[in-house]
Amino acid sequence: MSYKFFSNKNCEYYPCHKIENQNCLFCFCPLYFFEDCGGDYRFINNVKDCSFCTKNHDEDSYQFVIQQLNKAFNNIKKDKLKMLKLEDL
């Protein structure tokens, strides 16, 4: 499905990861600021380095990113409900 995959072979950085048929839909990973993004990252001088992670560029990237976003938003929703219940006390 075309909305799940986009490859910009004219980009000056393509391929930014050495994988065949790279998905550029999530060029900048929307999970970068998540503490537990589910990707393969490391910290270098307290900066998150995702240069070895391909989870937002491979053929399963759409499903992976959407799944991680849903998980995070559900956690936010649960926390919000807890806060609302505490305010009622």
N, C-alpha and C positions, 0 to 999 in steps of 0.2 A: 504494500500500500504506500502510495507516494507521500502521504503526510508523515509517515514514520521514518522516512529515509531521504536524505539529501546529500549529494556529494559535489563539492565545489572544487573541481579539478583545476580551475583557473586561479585559485588562491595561491598567493606567493608562498604560503606555508604548507600547502598540500604536498604530500601527506605529513601531518604533524606527528603522526605515529606510524611506525612501519608496519601497517596492516593493509591487506588487500581490501579493496572496496570499502573504504573508510566512510562512515556516516558523519557528516558535518552538521547535522541538525542541532546538536548540542556542542557547538564549537567551544563556547565557554560553558563549562559544566554547571548546571543550576544547583548541584549538590555541594559545590566547593565549600560553602560556609557551614555545612552541617558537620557537627562533631563526629558523628558516625555515618558517613556517606555510603559505606558499603564498598568503596573502591579500594584500589591498591595505591596508597599514598604513603609518604614518609615526611618527617619534619626535618628541615635543614635550617639551622639558626632560627628556630621558632616560626618558620614559614612553611605552610603546607605545600609540598611538592608533589604534583600529580603527573609528572612527565612520563612515568612508567605505567600509568593507568590507561587502559583502553576501553573501560566499561561504558563510557559515554560516546564511543566512536565505532564500536563493533556492530555486527548485524543484529544483536539483541539489545542494543543501547536504548531504544525507545521504551521497551517493556521494563528494562532495569530502572531507568530514570523515573518513569511513571510510578512504578512500584515503591521506590524509595520516597518519592514525594508524597504518595498516599500514606505511607507509614508515618512520615513526619507530621503531616497535617492531622492525621488521626490522633497522634500524641498531643498535639496542640489543642485539639478539640477536647480531649479527655481532661487535660490540665485546666482548661477554661471552665468546664463543667464542675470540676472539683472546687475551683475558686468561687463559682457562683453558689454552690451548696454551702461553702464555708461562710459566705456573706449572709446567708439566710439564718444562721445560728444566732 
